[in-house]
Amino acid sequence: MAEGLPGGLPMEVPVPDLPPRVRIHEVGPRDGLQNEKGVIPTGVKAEFIRRLADAGLTTIEATSFVHPKWVPQLADAEQLFPMVSPIEGVTFPVLVPNERGLDRAIALGARRIAVFGSATESFASRNLNRTIDESLAMFEPVVARAKDDKIHVRGYLSMCFGDPWEGKVPIHQVVRVAKRLMDLGCDELSLGDTIGVATPGHVLTLLAELNEEGVPTSALGVHFHDTYGQALANTFAALEHGVTTVDSSAGGLGGCPYAKSATGNLATEDLVWMLHGLGIDTGVDLGRLTATSVWMAEQLGRPSPSRTVRALAGADSSHKEP
């Protein structure tokens, strides 16, 4: 693939005191595709995941065991998961909403699960049809059973920086719910900027207050949406704080079916371009990843929203013989 710069990568100019390596938690196959209107064949999803793994991504969120009525696009979880797992060196977390979802995941051999909570009552009601307290009570036996079975548990916390119904979300409110999720026994916590309104100072303050309440940086990941073009700036702030797990979606796919103002996730290619420019190791081959997102965009019938994909794919086409 001919690309915009020799080698297809930016010049490395490290910044002192940033982490030497970042683990990218790829959410494209689950969060990225869950909101698609057209039905995506299971075989296409499996090929997407295999290509992501071939590009060097080692954590790929494969699917969700939510009832098909709520997320029809992921109704094929039982068919998809065995098609991609196991791939040596790659973990495949799956989203589970309740004990029934956990049963389905365990039956297929899943060893990493995630539960999805909310920092606000409005979103908890719309996404889970429960209050925050009721949702945490629903997660409690899920996490307990998973930990008894030595299954890794991630907790997602949405609306950490703003809510389309409630507006600005007080930091102390986010910290309170985050702490309760961690106290259930979650191994890690992903902080979601579901509608993309965060700014770097907000990110740094929330991370610091979580630390003060006993949640270590090593247990935290960040999940930014790019609604206002702040996702990379917010990611850089998180890196400065020492965060080493960043969620992103190949090609910038995704949004949130229950929050209409939520645009696409941070594109994995845009993230990798920045991290490689900072000299931070990701283990990802940007050329292969870009080619994967170009391929997936063709399956979906529309161009990728990722700026890096468009730049590198455009450079590739401009170097071809007429």
N, C-alpha and C positions, 0 to 999 in steps of 0.2 A: 504494500500500500504506500504510494507516494504521499508524503505529508508536508505540512507547512514549513517545518524546519528539518534540517538534516537529522535523521534518526527519529523524527516524529515526536520529540520531547522538548520541553523548554530548557533553557540554560539553568543549571543548578546553582542557586545562590542561597545557601542555608541561613537561617535566622537563629541566633543563639537561644538555647534553653527550650527549644521545641522538642517534642518526642522524636526519637530516631525512627520509630515505626508506628504506623497506624493500621488497625484492623478495620477494613471496610465491611460493614454489615449490609450486604446487598439485598434490597427489598423489592427489586423489580418484578420478579415472578409472582409475588403475592400483593404487595401494596400497589405496585405499578399497574398490574393487570386487573385488579378487582373491580375497577370502575368502568372497564370497557363495555360499550353497549353491544357490540357484536360478539357472538360466541367464538372463542378462540379454540381450535382443536387441541386436544390433550397432547397430541404428538408435537405440535408446534411449541407448546409450553415446555415439554421435555427437552426438545432440541435447544430452546432458548437457555434453559438451565445448564445443559451440557456445554454449550458454547461459553457461557459465563465462567464455568469451572475451568474450561480450557484456557481462558484469558488470565487465570491466576487468582480469581476470587475464591476465598476459602470458607466464607460464611454466606450462604445463599438461602434466604427465606423462601421456602418452596411453595407453600400453600397455606390454606386455613381450613380448620375443621369446624367452622361456623355452619349452622344449618343452611342448606342451599337456598331456602326461601329468602334469607337475608342477603346473601352474596351469591347470586346465581352463577357468576363467572367462575367461581371456585368450587362448583358442585362436583367436580371430578377429582377431588383430593385423593380418594381411595385408589383411583386408577393412576393418577400422576405420581404419587410418592414412590411406589415401587419401581417406576421407570427410571428414576434418577438416583435413588439411594440403594446401596452406598457407592460413592465415588471416593477413591482413596484421597485422604488429605482434605476433604471438604465436609463441612457440617451443614445440615439442612434443618434449621429451626422451622417450626410450624406454629401457627396461631391456634390456640384453643380457647373457647369462651367459657367453658363449664366442664363438669365432670364427664358428660357424654362426649364432648369433643376430645377430652383427654383419653377416654376409653378407645375412641377411634384411632387416635394418634399412636397410642401404645400398641394396639393390635397390629400396626404396620411397622413397628420397630423404631419409632421416632425417639431420639435421645435428647432433643433440645426442643423446648416448647416456649411459647410466649403467651402472656395474658395481657389484655388491653383495657386499661383503666382511663379515667378522666379526672382532671383537676377541677372540673366545674360540674355543677349539678345539671345545668342545661344540656351539656353534651352527654353526660351519663344517661340522662333521660332519653335523649334522641338516639343514641348509639346502642345503649344496653337495655333501655326500657326499665331502668332501675335508678335509685339514688346512689350516691357515692358509697354510702354505708352498705347498701344492699349489694352493690357490685363487689365490694371488698369481701363481704361475707360469702359471695358466690365463688370468689377466687381462692378463699382460704383452704377448702379441702382439695382443690386442684393442685395448689402449690405443695401442700403437705404430702399428698400422695406421690407427686412427682419427685419430691426430695427423698421420700422413703425408697423410691425406686432408682435413686441416684441419677435422675434426669435433670439437666441444666434448665433453669427457669429464668426467662427474661421478663421484666415487667415494662410494658409501654405505658407512659403517662401522657395523654394528649392534652391539648389546650393549655400548655404550660406558660405561654407568653401572651395569650389573648384568645377571646372566645367571640364568635360572631353574634351571639345572643346576649352575653353578659359584658362584653367589652374588655377592658383591662382586667387582668386577673392578678390579685395581690400575691406578691412573692411568698408571703407567709402561708397563704392558702395552698400554694403548690408544694411548698416544703412539707406541710402537714400531711398531705395525701401521699407524697413521695415516700415519706418516712414510714407511713403505715403499709405501703406496698412492700417496702424493703423488710419491714418487721414480719411480714408473712413468711419470708424466707427466700425471696427472689435473689438470684445470684448477681443480676445486673439490672440497671434501670435505664431505659431510653427516654430522654426528655424531648417531647414532641412540640414543635412549633407548627401546629396543624394548619393554621391559616397564614403563616409566613410573615408575622408582624414583628418578630423579635429584632433587636438591634444589639451590637456587641456589648455595650455596657450592661444591658438587661441580662444577657447571657452570663457575664462574669459575676454579676451580683447574685443571681440564682445559684450558680455553682458554689460560690463562697458560702452562702447561707446553708446550703445542703451539707457542706463540709462541717460547718459549725454545729449542725444537728446530728453529726456522727455518720453521715453517708460519705464514704471515701470516694475520691475522684476515680480511683481504679474500678469502681463499680458502676460508673456513669458512662452512658453514650449519649450522643446528640442526634436529633432527627429534624432537619430543617427543610422547610418548603421555601420556594423562591418567589413568592408572590410579589414582594417589593424589591427583589434583586439583592437581598441581604444574606442569602444562604452561605456563600463563601466567606463573607466578612464575619458572620457569626461562628462559622466553623473555625476560622483563624483565632478568634477570641477563645474558643473552647480549647484549642491546641495550646494557646498561651497558658491556660490554666492547668494543663497537663492531661486533658482528656485524650485517650488513644483509641476510642471506638466511635466511628462515625457512620451513620446510616445514609445510604444513598440508593438511587434507582437508575439502572442502566438506561441511558437515553433520556433521562428526566421524566420517565413515565410516572403517571399516578396522580392521585389527589385524595379526596376522601368523600365517599358517597353520602355521608351524613353531614358534611359541612361544605355547602356549595361554593363558598368563597375560597376553598382550599385548592390552589393550583398545584402544579407538578412538584414532585420531590426534587431535592438537589440531585443533579445528574452526576452519576458516578464518573463519567469522563471528565467533567469540569472539576470535580474533586481531585481526581488523579493528576490532572494537569497541574493544579496548584501544589499538591503534595510533592510531586516529583520535582517541581521547580524549587521547592524548599529543601530538597535533598532528603525527604522523608520516604522511607521504604514502604511500599504497599504490596509488593509481590505481583502487581498487576501489569500485564502487557497491554499498553494503551492502544496499540494498533489492532490487536485481536479484539479488544473490548469495543472499540469504535466500529469495527466490521460487524460485530454481533449486533450492535444497536442499529446499524444501517439495515442489516438483514431483518431485524424485528420490526423496524419501521415499514419495511416493504410488506411484511405480513399484515400489519395493521392498516396499510393503505394511506399513510400520511408521513410527512417528514418528522424526524426527531426534533424535539424542542431544545436539545442540548446544544449550546453554542460550540463546544469543542467538537462534537460529532459533526456539526455542519461545517466547521472550519476545516477539519481534517478530511472529511469526505469530499468537500469541495475542492481542496487542494489536490486530492487524489484524481478527481475527474479532470481537473485542469491540466494535469500532466499526461493524460492519455492522448494517444495519436488520434487525430480527427478521422 
